């Protein structure tokens, strides 16, 4: 879902020339934060609820910085407001993705 989100975001601006493997690599960093959060849950109990949002914010900042570089390198027409809204959407979309993927309860759909 992360790779599809990033690819659709790039295509919506008309700049889908970013290599697919780069996008997969950017989206794969999410699992590092999830692994740290689950490890915190195993070792310290309630630290999961602090590590998960922290990792989510870190992933959002990382994606905004890297996608800004990709967007401005490949887009010829510079529309600042659309790019900023897209980057904000990518950063905010990390919270539901992290909560869904990092849900360690029995009820995994909700």
Secondary structure as GFF3:
##gff-version 3
##sequence-region A 1 110
A	DSSP	alpha_helix	2	12	.	.	.	ID=ss1
A	DSSP	alpha_helix	20	28	.	.	.	ID=ss2
A	DSSP	alpha_helix	30	44	.	.	.	ID=ss3
A	DSSP	alpha_helix	48	74	.	.	.	ID=ss4
A	DSSP	alpha_helix	80	101	.	.	.	ID=ss5
###
